[in-house]
Amino acid sequence: MSTWVTREGRKAYEASLTLLSKLHILPVSSVKLSLNSTFKTSLRHAITGSGTSGSFGVPADQDGKHPPPSVEELDAYTLERWETILHYMVSSRSGRYPARPSQGVLLLLQ
């Protein structure tokens, strides 16, 4: 694949491979390009709608004790999570410590 990359595009090509590796989409290899096996399987299921539950995961069972959240509750939760990530990323370490995002989010931010 690298032989197809022009001299002008080499820097962008290398940056793209580095980013895909950090996202665990491409394993680091100097020999060949191949998708992470878990990512490849999930991508195939998402594109074709296959698997045991289609493209969007397993539906949750109904629970009589816990009603489903409203659209407003989901919106407030996602906004709070997004703000946590933003504050964590731009924190100046000035004595105010923002809430720490989950380990999974921290892994993606690396």
Biopython code that builds the backbone (N, CA, C, O; Angstrom):
import numpy as np
from Bio.PDB.StructureBuilder import StructureBuilder

atoms = [
    (1, "MET", "N", (0.828, -1.184, 0.000)),
    (1, "MET", "CA", (0.000, 0.000, 0.000)),
    (1, "MET", "C", (0.876, 1.253, 0.000)),
    (1, "MET", "O", (0.560, 2.234, -0.673)),
    (2, "SER", "N", (1.965, 1.220, 0.745)),
    (2, "SER", "CA", (2.810, 2.411, 0.846)),
    (2, "SER", "C", (3.425, 2.803, -0.494)),
    (2, "SER", "O", (3.786, 3.963, -0.691)),
    (3, "THR", "N", (3.547, 1.849, -1.415)),
    (3, "THR", "CA", (4.099, 2.191, -2.734)),
    (3, "THR", "C", (3.135, 3.041, -3.546)),
    (3, "THR", "O", (3.555, 3.684, -4.508)),
    (4, "TRP", "N", (1.883, 3.063, -3.198)),
    (4, "TRP", "CA", (0.897, 3.889, -3.892)),
    (4, "TRP", "C", (0.904, 5.334, -3.399)),
    (4, "TRP", "O", (0.336, 6.215, -4.045)),
    (5, "VAL", "N", (1.541, 5.576, -2.262)),
    (5, "VAL", "CA", (1.519, 6.903, -1.658)),
    (5, "VAL", "C", (2.575, 7.779, -2.317)),
    (5, "VAL", "O", (3.736, 7.389, -2.443)),
    (6, "THR", "N", (2.154, 8.971, -2.737)),
    (6, "THR", "CA", (3.090, 9.904, -3.354)),
    (6, "THR", "C", (3.993, 10.527, -2.298)),
    (6, "THR", "O", (3.709, 10.452, -1.103)),
    (7, "ARG", "N", (5.061, 11.131, -2.740)),
    (7, "ARG", "CA", (5.997, 11.778, -1.828)),
    (7, "ARG", "C", (5.287, 12.885, -1.032)),
    (7, "ARG", "O", (5.553, 13.068, 0.156)),
    (8, "GLU", "N", (4.391, 13.616, -1.690)),
    (8, "GLU", "CA", (3.665, 14.703, -1.028)),
    (8, "GLU", "C", (2.661, 14.175, -0.006)),
    (8, "GLU", "O", (2.356, 14.859, 0.972)),
    (9, "GLY", "N", (2.155, 12.988, -0.219)),
    (9, "GLY", "CA", (1.153, 12.413, 0.673)),
    (9, "GLY", "C", (1.720, 11.530, 1.775)),
    (9, "GLY", "O", (0.968, 11.018, 2.604)),
    (10, "ARG", "N", (3.032, 11.346, 1.794)),
    (10, "ARG", "CA", (3.659, 10.447, 2.759)),
    (10, "ARG", "C", (3.377, 10.841, 4.197)),
    (10, "ARG", "O", (3.081, 9.978, 5.023)),
    (11, "LYS", "N", (3.463, 12.126, 4.514)),
    (11, "LYS", "CA", (3.257, 12.597, 5.891)),
    (11, "LYS", "C", (1.811, 12.322, 6.342)),
    (11, "LYS", "O", (1.589, 11.860, 7.462)),
    (12, "ALA", "N", (0.840, 12.604, 5.479)),
    (12, "ALA", "CA", (-0.562, 12.349, 5.806)),
    (12, "ALA", "C", (-0.828, 10.854, 5.959)),
    (12, "ALA", "O", (-1.594, 10.438, 6.829)),
    (13, "TYR", "N", (-0.190, 10.051, 5.110)),
    (13, "TYR", "CA", (-0.328, 8.599, 5.185)),
    (13, "TYR", "C", (0.179, 8.072, 6.522)),
    (13, "TYR", "O", (-0.507, 7.294, 7.185)),
    (14, "GLU", "N", (1.369, 8.490, 6.919)),
    (14, "GLU", "CA", (1.953, 8.053, 8.190)),
    (14, "GLU", "C", (1.110, 8.516, 9.373)),
    (14, "GLU", "O", (0.910, 7.764, 10.327)),
    (15, "ALA", "N", (0.612, 9.758, 9.315)),
    (15, "ALA", "CA", (-0.236, 10.279, 10.399)),
    (15, "ALA", "C", (-1.528, 9.471, 10.499)),
    (15, "ALA", "O", (-2.010, 9.195, 11.598)),
    (16, "SER", "N", (-2.085, 9.096, 9.354)),
    (16, "SER", "CA", (-3.320, 8.294, 9.350)),
    (16, "SER", "C", (-3.089, 6.923, 9.966)),
    (16, "SER", "O", (-3.906, 6.455, 10.758)),
    (17, "LEU", "N", (-1.989, 6.279, 9.613)),
    (17, "LEU", "CA", (-1.680, 4.969, 10.186)),
    (17, "LEU", "C", (-1.472, 5.061, 11.696)),
    (17, "LEU", "O", (-1.911, 4.185, 12.441)),
    (18, "THR", "N", (-0.808, 6.111, 12.141)),
    (18, "THR", "CA", (-0.584, 6.307, 13.573)),
    (18, "THR", "C", (-1.905, 6.477, 14.298)),
    (18, "THR", "O", (-2.117, 5.874, 15.350)),
    (19, "LEU", "N", (-2.798, 7.295, 13.748)),
    (19, "LEU", "CA", (-4.101, 7.523, 14.368)),
    (19, "LEU", "C", (-4.927, 6.239, 14.410)),
    (19, "LEU", "O", (-5.517, 5.920, 15.443)),
    (20, "LEU", "N", (-4.976, 5.510, 13.316)),
    (20, "LEU", "CA", (-5.734, 4.254, 13.287)),
    (20, "LEU", "C", (-5.155, 3.234, 14.264)),
    (20, "LEU", "O", (-5.893, 2.427, 14.830)),
    (21, "SER", "N", (-3.862, 3.266, 14.461)),
    (21, "SER", "CA", (-3.240, 2.380, 15.437)),
    (21, "SER", "C", (-3.619, 2.783, 16.858)),
    (21, "SER", "O", (-3.907, 1.919, 17.686)),
    (22, "LYS", "N", (-3.624, 4.084, 17.154)),
    (22, "LYS", "CA", (-4.008, 4.555, 18.485)),
    (22, "LYS", "C", (-5.462, 4.224, 18.800)),
    (22, "LYS", "O", (-5.812, 4.000, 19.959)),
    (23, "LEU", "N", (-6.307, 4.194, 17.776)),
    (23, "LEU", "CA", (-7.717, 3.849, 17.968)),
    (23, "LEU", "C", (-7.940, 2.337, 17.974)),
    (23, "LEU", "O", (-9.077, 1.875, 18.072)),
    (24, "HIS", "N", (-6.868, 1.578, 17.870)),
    (24, "HIS", "CA", (-6.908, 0.112, 17.868)),
    (24, "HIS", "C", (-7.725, -0.450, 16.706)),
    (24, "HIS", "O", (-8.380, -1.485, 16.826)),
    (25, "ILE", "N", (-7.669, 0.265, 15.573)),
    (25, "ILE", "CA", (-8.338, -0.205, 14.359)),
    (25, "ILE", "C", (-7.352, -0.990, 13.502)),
    (25, "ILE", "O", (-7.695, -2.029, 12.938)),
    (26, "LEU", "N", (-6.118, -0.481, 13.409)),
    (26, "LEU", "CA", (-5.050, -1.183, 12.695)),
    (26, "LEU", "C", (-3.983, -1.592, 13.696)),
    (26, "LEU", "O", (-3.485, -0.747, 14.439)),
    (27, "PRO", "N", (-3.621, -2.869, 13.732)),
    (27, "PRO", "CA", (-2.489, -3.266, 14.573)),
    (27, "PRO", "C", (-1.189, -2.687, 13.996)),
    (27, "PRO", "O", (-1.081, -2.497, 12.785)),
    (28, "VAL", "N", (-0.229, -2.415, 14.837)),
    (28, "VAL", "CA", (1.053, -1.897, 14.380)),
    (28, "VAL", "C", (1.808, -3.018, 13.689)),
    (28, "VAL", "O", (2.078, -4.057, 14.291)),
    (29, "SER", "N", (2.149, -2.806, 12.417)),
    (29, "SER", "CA", (2.884, -3.806, 11.643)),
    (29, "SER", "C", (3.610, -3.104, 10.518)),
    (29, "SER", "O", (3.027, -2.275, 9.819)),
    (30, "SER", "N", (4.866, -3.426, 10.339)),
    (30, "SER", "CA", (5.626, -2.843, 9.232)),
    (30, "SER", "C", (5.512, -3.699, 7.973)),
    (30, "SER", "O", (5.989, -3.310, 6.907)),
    (31, "VAL", "N", (4.881, -4.859, 8.100)),
    (31, "VAL", "CA", (4.804, -5.791, 6.980)),
    (31, "VAL", "C", (3.537, -5.613, 6.156)),
    (31, "VAL", "O", (3.590, -5.545, 4.928)),
    (32, "LYS", "N", (2.390, -5.537, 6.841)),
    (32, "LYS", "CA", (1.136, -5.464, 6.089)),
    (32, "LYS", "C", (0.106, -4.657, 6.868)),
    (32, "LYS", "O", (0.220, -4.472, 8.079)),
    (33, "LEU", "N", (-0.899, -4.184, 6.144)),
    (33, "LEU", "CA", (-2.030, -3.494, 6.762)),
    (33, "LEU", "C", (-3.159, -4.496, 6.931)),
    (33, "LEU", "O", (-3.545, -5.169, 5.975)),
    (34, "SER", "N", (-3.683, -4.594, 8.130)),
    (34, "SER", "CA", (-4.829, -5.466, 8.376)),
    (34, "SER", "C", (-5.632, -4.874, 9.525)),
    (34, "SER", "O", (-5.074, -4.321, 10.473)),
    (35, "LEU", "N", (-6.937, -5.000, 9.423)),
    (35, "LEU", "CA", (-7.805, -4.485, 10.478)),
    (35, "LEU", "C", (-7.708, -5.342, 11.724)),
    (35, "LEU", "O", (-7.486, -6.550, 11.642)),
    (36, "ASN", "N", (-7.875, -4.713, 12.878)),
    (36, "ASN", "CA", (-8.012, -5.431, 14.140)),
    (36, "ASN", "C", (-9.167, -6.413, 13.966)),
    (36, "ASN", "O", (-10.219, -6.034, 13.453)),
    (37, "SER", "N", (-8.992, -7.658, 14.380)),
    (37, "SER", "CA", (-9.999, -8.692, 14.115)),
    (37, "SER", "C", (-11.357, -8.368, 14.747)),
    (37, "SER", "O", (-12.394, -8.619, 14.133)),
    (38, "THR", "N", (-11.365, -7.820, 15.955)),
    (38, "THR", "CA", (-12.631, -7.451, 16.596)),
    (38, "THR", "C", (-13.299, -6.325, 15.830)),
    (38, "THR", "O", (-14.507, -6.364, 15.598)),
    (39, "PHE", "N", (-12.514, -5.309, 15.430)),
    (39, "PHE", "CA", (-13.063, -4.192, 14.661)),
    (39, "PHE", "C", (-13.603, -4.685, 13.323)),
    (39, "PHE", "O", (-14.675, -4.262, 12.889)),
    (40, "LYS", "N", (-12.856, -5.587, 12.663)),
    (40, "LYS", "CA", (-13.276, -6.104, 11.361)),
    (40, "LYS", "C", (-14.622, -6.827, 11.467)),
    (40, "LYS", "O", (-15.515, -6.614, 10.646)),
    (41, "THR", "N", (-14.757, -7.676, 12.479)),
    (41, "THR", "CA", (-16.011, -8.416, 12.676)),
    (41, "THR", "C", (-17.161, -7.469, 12.970)),
    (41, "THR", "O", (-18.243, -7.602, 12.398)),
    (42, "SER", "N", (-16.928, -6.508, 13.863)),
    (42, "SER", "CA", (-17.986, -5.557, 14.221)),
    (42, "SER", "C", (-18.375, -4.677, 13.039)),
    (42, "SER", "O", (-19.554, -4.383, 12.842)),
    (43, "LEU", "N", (-17.387, -4.257, 12.252)),
    (43, "LEU", "CA", (-17.675, -3.451, 11.063)),
    (43, "LEU", "C", (-18.510, -4.244, 10.057)),
    (43, "LEU", "O", (-19.464, -3.722, 9.479)),
    (44, "ARG", "N", (-18.141, -5.501, 9.856)),
    (44, "ARG", "CA", (-18.904, -6.349, 8.937)),
    (44, "ARG", "C", (-20.356, -6.492, 9.412)),
    (44, "ARG", "O", (-21.284, -6.407, 8.609)),
    (45, "HIS", "N", (-20.548, -6.712, 10.733)),
    (45, "HIS", "CA", (-21.909, -6.824, 11.271)),
    (45, "HIS", "C", (-22.674, -5.505, 11.101)),
    (45, "HIS", "O", (-23.858, -5.512, 10.765)),
    (46, "ALA", "N", (-22.004, -4.388, 11.333)),
    (46, "ALA", "CA", (-22.668, -3.087, 11.223)),
    (46, "ALA", "C", (-23.078, -2.788, 9.784)),
    (46, "ALA", "O", (-24.164, -2.262, 9.544)),
    (47, "ILE", "N", (-22.222, -3.118, 8.839)),
    (47, "ILE", "CA", (-22.515, -2.826, 7.430)),
    (47, "ILE", "C", (-23.614, -3.733, 6.895)),
    (47, "ILE", "O", (-24.497, -3.283, 6.165)),
    (48, "THR", "N", (-23.559, -4.999, 7.255)),
    (48, "THR", "CA", (-24.519, -5.949, 6.691)),
    (48, "THR", "C", (-25.771, -6.126, 7.539)),
    (48, "THR", "O", (-26.750, -6.720, 7.087)),
    (49, "GLY", "N", (-25.744, -5.608, 8.776)),
    (49, "GLY", "CA", (-26.896, -5.783, 9.655)),
    (49, "GLY", "C", (-27.014, -7.212, 10.146)),
    (49, "GLY", "O", (-28.096, -7.650, 10.536)),
    (50, "SER", "N", (-25.910, -7.940, 10.130)),
    (50, "SER", "CA", (-25.951, -9.346, 10.536)),
    (50, "SER", "C", (-25.664, -9.482, 12.022)),
    (50, "SER", "O", (-25.632, -8.495, 12.757)),
    (51, "GLY", "N", (-25.461, -10.698, 12.444)),
    (51, "GLY", "CA", (-25.240, -10.953, 13.860)),
    (51, "GLY", "C", (-26.554, -11.305, 14.529)),
    (51, "GLY", "O", (-27.596, -11.369, 13.878)),
    (52, "THR", "N", (-26.499, -11.530, 15.819)),
    (52, "THR", "CA", (-27.698, -11.974, 16.526)),
    (52, "THR", "C", (-28.684, -10.853, 16.795)),
    (52, "THR", "O", (-29.861, -11.116, 17.044)),
    (53, "SER", "N", (-28.227, -9.603, 16.749)),
    (53, "SER", "CA", (-29.160, -8.518, 17.079)),
    (53, "SER", "C", (-29.073, -7.357, 16.103)),
    (53, "SER", "O", (-29.420, -6.234, 16.468)),
    (54, "GLY", "N", (-28.626, -7.586, 14.884)),
    (54, "GLY", "CA", (-28.522, -6.499, 13.921)),
    (54, "GLY", "C", (-27.295, -5.646, 14.195)),
    (54, "GLY", "O", (-26.316, -6.107, 14.782)),
    (55, "SER", "N", (-27.363, -4.407, 13.765)),
    (55, "SER", "CA", (-26.200, -3.530, 13.818)),
    (55, "SER", "C", (-26.023, -2.770, 15.120)),
    (55, "SER", "O", (-24.960, -2.182, 15.323)),
    (56, "PHE", "N", (-26.979, -2.747, 15.991)),
    (56, "PHE", "CA", (-26.928, -1.806, 17.095)),
    (56, "PHE", "C", (-26.935, -2.446, 18.471)),
    (56, "PHE", "O", (-27.496, -1.875, 19.406)),
    (57, "GLY", "N", (-26.343, -3.590, 18.618)),
    (57, "GLY", "CA", (-26.203, -4.189, 19.936)),
    (57, "GLY", "C", (-27.406, -5.014, 20.342)),
    (57, "GLY", "O", (-28.339, -5.230, 19.568)),
    (58, "VAL", "N", (-27.353, -5.460, 21.570)),
    (58, "VAL", "CA", (-28.403, -6.322, 22.097)),
    (58, "VAL", "C", (-29.460, -5.475, 22.795)),
    (58, "VAL", "O", (-29.124, -4.666, 23.659)),
    (59, "PRO", "N", (-30.724, -5.646, 22.439)),
    (59, "PRO", "CA", (-31.775, -4.885, 23.116)),
    (59, "PRO", "C", (-31.837, -5.245, 24.598)),
    (59, "PRO", "O", (-31.656, -6.405, 24.970)),
    (60, "ALA", "N", (-32.091, -4.260, 25.429)),
    (60, "ALA", "CA", (-32.201, -4.492, 26.874)),
    (60, "ALA", "C", (-33.568, -5.094, 27.198)),
    (60, "ALA", "O", (-34.574, -4.776, 26.562)),
    (61, "ASP", "N", (-33.577, -5.964, 28.195)),
    (61, "ASP", "CA", (-34.833, -6.528, 28.656)),
    (61, "ASP", "C", (-35.618, -5.462, 29.419)),
    (61, "ASP", "O", (-35.031, -4.598, 30.070)),
    (62, "GLN", "N", (-36.942, -5.528, 29.337)),
    (62, "GLN", "CA", (-37.793, -4.609, 30.088)),
    (62, "GLN", "C", (-37.671, -4.917, 31.570)),
    (62, "GLN", "O", (-37.653, -6.079, 31.975)),
    (63, "ASP", "N", (-37.589, -3.876, 32.366)),
    (63, "ASP", "CA", (-37.455, -4.015, 33.806)),
    (63, "ASP", "C", (-38.573, -3.194, 34.442)),
    (63, "ASP", "O", (-38.596, -1.971, 34.304)),
    (64, "GLY", "N", (-39.491, -3.849, 35.130)),
    (64, "GLY", "CA", (-40.619, -3.151, 35.740)),
    (64, "GLY", "C", (-40.206, -2.207, 36.854)),
    (64, "GLY", "O", (-40.933, -1.260, 37.152)),
    (65, "LYS", "N", (-39.049, -2.441, 37.482)),
    (65, "LYS", "CA", (-38.604, -1.590, 38.588)),
    (65, "LYS", "C", (-37.985, -0.279, 38.107)),
    (65, "LYS", "O", (-38.029, 0.724, 38.818)),
    (66, "HIS", "N", (-37.413, -0.281, 36.914)),
    (66, "HIS", "CA", (-36.719, 0.891, 36.394)),
    (66, "HIS", "C", (-37.321, 1.285, 35.043)),
    (66, "HIS", "O", (-37.069, 0.616, 34.041)),
    (67, "PRO", "N", (-38.102, 2.348, 35.001)),
    (67, "PRO", "CA", (-38.670, 2.764, 33.714)),
    (67, "PRO", "C", (-37.565, 3.302, 32.798)),
    (67, "PRO", "O", (-36.539, 3.780, 33.281)),
    (68, "PRO", "N", (-37.769, 3.227, 31.498)),
    (68, "PRO", "CA", (-36.740, 3.738, 30.580)),
    (68, "PRO", "C", (-36.595, 5.256, 30.753)),
    (68, "PRO", "O", (-37.569, 5.936, 31.072)),
    (69, "PRO", "N", (-35.389, 5.785, 30.543)),
    (69, "PRO", "CA", (-35.198, 7.236, 30.683)),
    (69, "PRO", "C", (-35.915, 7.994, 29.565)),
    (69, "PRO", "O", (-36.109, 7.485, 28.461)),
    (70, "SER", "N", (-36.291, 9.205, 29.885)),
    (70, "SER", "CA", (-36.930, 10.057, 28.877)),
    (70, "SER", "C", (-35.862, 10.634, 27.955)),
    (70, "SER", "O", (-34.667, 10.542, 28.239)),
    (71, "VAL", "N", (-36.297, 11.222, 26.861)),
    (71, "VAL", "CA", (-35.368, 11.866, 25.934)),
    (71, "VAL", "C", (-34.610, 12.981, 26.651)),
    (71, "VAL", "O", (-33.411, 13.159, 26.436)),
    (72, "GLU", "N", (-35.307, 13.726, 27.497)),
    (72, "GLU", "CA", (-34.671, 14.816, 28.243)),
    (72, "GLU", "C", (-33.593, 14.290, 29.192)),
    (72, "GLU", "O", (-32.527, 14.893, 29.318)),
    (73, "GLU", "N", (-33.872, 13.160, 29.865)),
    (73, "GLU", "CA", (-32.888, 12.566, 30.771)),
    (73, "GLU", "C", (-31.657, 12.077, 30.001)),
    (73, "GLU", "O", (-30.525, 12.272, 30.443)),
    (74, "LEU", "N", (-31.884, 11.443, 28.850)),
    (74, "LEU", "CA", (-30.760, 10.991, 28.027)),
    (74, "LEU", "C", (-29.935, 12.171, 27.519)),
    (74, "LEU", "O", (-28.706, 12.120, 27.490)),
    (75, "ASP", "N", (-30.635, 13.234, 27.120)),
    (75, "ASP", "CA", (-29.950, 14.430, 26.635)),
    (75, "ASP", "C", (-29.103, 15.055, 27.739)),
    (75, "ASP", "O", (-27.959, 15.439, 27.496)),
    (76, "ALA", "N", (-29.651, 15.162, 28.948)),
    (76, "ALA", "CA", (-28.914, 15.737, 30.073)),
    (76, "ALA", "C", (-27.703, 14.873, 30.422)),
    (76, "ALA", "O", (-26.630, 15.400, 30.719)),
    (77, "TYR", "N", (-27.867, 13.563, 30.388)),
    (77, "TYR", "CA", (-26.764, 12.653, 30.706)),
    (77, "TYR", "C", (-25.641, 12.785, 29.680)),
    (77, "TYR", "O", (-24.473, 12.885, 30.053)),
    (78, "THR", "N", (-25.985, 12.785, 28.387)),
    (78, "THR", "CA", (-24.947, 12.880, 27.364)),
    (78, "THR", "C", (-24.238, 14.230, 27.428)),
    (78, "THR", "O", (-23.026, 14.302, 27.225)),
    (79, "LEU", "N", (-24.974, 15.290, 27.705)),
    (79, "LEU", "CA", (-24.354, 16.607, 27.833)),
    (79, "LEU", "C", (-23.372, 16.622, 29.013)),
    (79, "LEU", "O", (-22.273, 17.166, 28.899)),
    (80, "GLU", "N", (-23.765, 16.031, 30.132)),
    (80, "GLU", "CA", (-22.892, 15.974, 31.310)),
    (80, "GLU", "C", (-21.626, 15.179, 31.009)),
    (80, "GLU", "O", (-20.533, 15.586, 31.402)),
    (81, "ARG", "N", (-21.762, 14.050, 30.316)),
    (81, "ARG", "CA", (-20.600, 13.227, 29.966)),
    (81, "ARG", "C", (-19.674, 13.983, 29.010)),
    (81, "ARG", "O", (-18.453, 13.951, 29.165)),
    (82, "TRP", "N", (-20.266, 14.664, 28.018)),
    (82, "TRP", "CA", (-19.476, 15.420, 27.051)),
    (82, "TRP", "C", (-18.725, 16.556, 27.748)),
    (82, "TRP", "O", (-17.547, 16.786, 27.473)),
    (83, "GLU", "N", (-19.398, 17.254, 28.638)),
    (83, "GLU", "CA", (-18.754, 18.340, 29.384)),
    (83, "GLU", "C", (-17.614, 17.805, 30.246)),
    (83, "GLU", "O", (-16.586, 18.468, 30.383)),
    (84, "THR", "N", (-17.777, 16.624, 30.825)),
    (84, "THR", "CA", (-16.711, 16.010, 31.620)),
    (84, "THR", "C", (-15.473, 15.791, 30.766)),
    (84, "THR", "O", (-14.357, 16.088, 31.192)),
    (85, "ILE", "N", (-15.670, 15.272, 29.567)),
    (85, "ILE", "CA", (-14.540, 15.033, 28.664)),
    (85, "ILE", "C", (-13.867, 16.341, 28.285)),
    (85, "ILE", "O", (-12.641, 16.446, 28.333)),
    (86, "LEU", "N", (-14.655, 17.337, 27.909)),
    (86, "LEU", "CA", (-14.081, 18.622, 27.508)),
    (86, "LEU", "C", (-13.306, 19.275, 28.644)),
    (86, "LEU", "O", (-12.191, 19.753, 28.438)),
    (87, "HIS", "N", (-13.890, 19.301, 29.847)),
    (87, "HIS", "CA", (-13.210, 19.909, 30.993)),
    (87, "HIS", "C", (-11.933, 19.155, 31.341)),
    (87, "HIS", "O", (-10.932, 19.772, 31.705)),
    (88, "TYR", "N", (-11.955, 17.845, 31.235)),
    (88, "TYR", "CA", (-10.770, 17.051, 31.519)),
    (88, "TYR", "C", (-9.659, 17.378, 30.517)),
    (88, "TYR", "O", (-8.493, 17.494, 30.894)),
    (89, "MET", "N", (-10.024, 17.527, 29.241)),
    (89, "MET", "CA", (-9.031, 17.776, 28.205)),
    (89, "MET", "C", (-8.411, 19.162, 28.308)),
    (89, "MET", "O", (-7.232, 19.319, 27.990)),
    (90, "VAL", "N", (-9.159, 20.170, 28.739)),
    (90, "VAL", "CA", (-8.637, 21.538, 28.776)),
    (90, "VAL", "C", (-8.280, 21.999, 30.180)),
    (90, "VAL", "O", (-7.974, 23.174, 30.380)),
    (91, "SER", "N", (-8.313, 21.106, 31.148)),
    (91, "SER", "CA", (-7.986, 21.465, 32.518)),
    (91, "SER", "C", (-6.592, 22.065, 32.582)),
    (91, "SER", "O", (-5.642, 21.512, 32.029)),
    (92, "SER", "N", (-6.478, 23.193, 33.257)),
    (92, "SER", "CA", (-5.182, 23.874, 33.365)),
    (92, "SER", "C", (-4.446, 23.474, 34.630)),
    (92, "SER", "O", (-3.383, 24.019, 34.928)),
    (93, "ARG", "N", (-5.000, 22.525, 35.379)),
    (93, "ARG", "CA", (-4.403, 22.078, 36.637)),
    (93, "ARG", "C", (-4.248, 23.245, 37.610)),
    (93, "ARG", "O", (-3.272, 23.332, 38.355)),
    (94, "SER", "N", (-5.211, 24.115, 37.582)),
    (94, "SER", "CA", (-5.139, 25.317, 38.416)),
    (94, "SER", "C", (-5.823, 25.122, 39.766)),
    (94, "SER", "O", (-6.336, 26.081, 40.344)),
    (95, "GLY", "N", (-5.833, 23.926, 40.258)),
    (95, "GLY", "CA", (-6.444, 23.675, 41.558)),
    (95, "GLY", "C", (-7.847, 23.128, 41.448)),
    (95, "GLY", "O", (-8.337, 22.509, 42.392)),
    (96, "ARG", "N", (-8.509, 23.336, 40.329)),
    (96, "ARG", "CA", (-9.847, 22.780, 40.112)),
    (96, "ARG", "C", (-9.689, 21.514, 39.298)),
    (96, "ARG", "O", (-9.276, 21.556, 38.139)),
    (97, "TYR", "N", (-10.017, 20.400, 39.903)),
    (97, "TYR", "CA", (-9.881, 19.131, 39.202)),
    (97, "TYR", "C", (-11.242, 18.694, 38.679)),
    (97, "TYR", "O", (-12.159, 18.454, 39.464)),
    (98, "PRO", "N", (-11.380, 18.590, 37.364)),
    (98, "PRO", "CA", (-12.666, 18.136, 36.810)),
    (98, "PRO", "C", (-12.886, 16.657, 37.096)),
    (98, "PRO", "O", (-11.952, 15.924, 37.422)),
    (99, "ALA", "N", (-14.125, 16.240, 36.970)),
    (99, "ALA", "CA", (-14.431, 14.815, 37.114)),
    (99, "ALA", "C", (-13.642, 14.052, 36.053)),
    (99, "ALA", "O", (-13.459, 14.536, 34.936)),
    (100, "ARG", "N", (-13.191, 12.891, 36.400)),
    (100, "ARG", "CA", (-12.372, 12.084, 35.494)),
    (100, "ARG", "C", (-13.282, 11.220, 34.611)),
    (100, "ARG", "O", (-14.178, 10.547, 35.122)),
    (101, "PRO", "N", (-13.058, 11.233, 33.288)),
    (101, "PRO", "CA", (-13.835, 10.352, 32.408)),
    (101, "PRO", "C", (-13.534, 8.884, 32.707)),
    (101, "PRO", "O", (-12.567, 8.572, 33.401)),
    (102, "SER", "N", (-14.350, 8.002, 32.190)),
    (102, "SER", "CA", (-14.171, 6.571, 32.403)),
    (102, "SER", "C", (-12.866, 6.092, 31.767)),
    (102, "SER", "O", (-12.299, 6.770, 30.911)),
    (103, "GLN", "N", (-12.400, 4.923, 32.192)),
    (103, "GLN", "CA", (-11.166, 4.346, 31.656)),
    (103, "GLN", "C", (-11.258, 4.143, 30.150)),
    (103, "GLN", "O", (-10.277, 4.350, 29.436)),
    (104, "GLY", "N", (-12.432, 3.738, 29.659)),
    (104, "GLY", "CA", (-12.597, 3.537, 28.222)),
    (104, "GLY", "C", (-12.420, 4.823, 27.439)),
    (104, "GLY", "O", (-11.804, 4.826, 26.374)),
    (105, "VAL", "N", (-12.956, 5.916, 27.960)),
    (105, "VAL", "CA", (-12.807, 7.217, 27.298)),
    (105, "VAL", "C", (-11.352, 7.658, 27.363)),
    (105, "VAL", "O", (-10.817, 8.172, 26.381)),
    (106, "LEU", "N", (-10.711, 7.466, 28.502)),
    (106, "LEU", "CA", (-9.281, 7.836, 28.617)),
    (106, "LEU", "C", (-8.422, 7.053, 27.638)),
    (106, "LEU", "O", (-7.455, 7.591, 27.098)),
    (107, "LEU", "N", (-8.757, 5.799, 27.403)),
    (107, "LEU", "CA", (-8.031, 4.982, 26.445)),
    (107, "LEU", "C", (-8.171, 5.564, 25.040)),
    (107, "LEU", "O", (-7.196, 5.629, 24.292)),
    (108, "LEU", "N", (-9.378, 5.984, 24.685)),
    (108, "LEU", "CA", (-9.597, 6.580, 23.358)),
    (108, "LEU", "C", (-8.899, 7.920, 23.213)),
    (108, "LEU", "O", (-8.497, 8.288, 22.109)),
    (109, "LEU", "N", (-8.746, 8.657, 24.306)),
    (109, "LEU", "CA", (-8.103, 9.966, 24.241)),
    (109, "LEU", "C", (-6.583, 9.879, 24.142)),
    (109, "LEU", "O", (-5.929, 10.882, 23.854)),
    (110, "GLN", "N", (-6.018, 8.713, 24.373)),
    (110, "GLN", "CA", (-4.547, 8.562, 24.302)),
    (110, "GLN", "C", (-4.046, 8.755, 22.906)),
    (110, "GLN", "O", (-2.842, 8.664, 22.664)),
]
sb = StructureBuilder()
sb.init_structure("model")
sb.init_model(0)
sb.init_chain("A")
sb.init_seg("    ")
for serial, (resi, resn, name, xyz) in enumerate(atoms, 1):
    if name == "N":
        sb.init_residue(resn, " ", resi, " ")
    sb.init_atom(name, np.array(xyz, "f"), 0.0, 1.0, " ", f" {name:<3s}", serial, name[0])
structure = sb.get_structure()
